[in-house]
Amino acid sequence: MTESRPESRRGLILINTGPGKGKTTAAMGTALRAVGNGMKVLMLQFLKGSWHYGELDAVEAFNGNFVMKQMGKGFVKIGGAETDPEDIRMVEEAWEEARQAILSGEWDMVVLDEINYAISYGMLDPAKVVAALHERPEMVHVILTGRNAHPSLVEIADTVTEMREVKHAYQKGILAQRGIEY
């Protein structure tokens, strides 16, 4: 006897937020599961861009069914400095590509990695994001990652997961390691 599960037939909005490690990793795990079920996934990394992450190589094995693009130049807002206008321009371009991808229906899932940072740093209006999420085709899933998810996004999300740090290797002086953090 096989157990059958009822399938939900609508796209979901998922948010991975909080101060703990694992927000992007969790989104990638969900994306990997989606690809394994025949879905096409686009992951846009809003602020990443200066480092080479192992996942960039890994997704190449999926023959275009899992596409990942770095849309930033790397770390922003370090040391309380003013936001570089170039970073704002890059976030605006990333958002326009994200909006078009979400509305196109070409992708079953769109991951907006670190978009919550771009919003909380005042680089992107959360109302624009909310509007696009309301307008998306019925079956498009969207995952938003980054600390400090905006309340208006939390309100419309179907699932919100908050990662919290209990303990981190950095506290012991262990630096980021290839295969774990990048």
Secondary structure, 3 states (H helix, E strand, C coil): CCCCCCCCCCCCEEEEECCCCCHHHHHHHHHHHHHHCCCCEEEEECCCCCCCCHHHHHHHHHCCCEEEEECCCCCCCHHHCCCCHHHHHHHHHHHHHHHHHHHHCCCCEEEEECHHHHHHCCCCCHHHHHHHHHHCCCCCEEEEECCCCCHHHHHHCCEEEECCCCCCHHHHCCCCCCCCCC
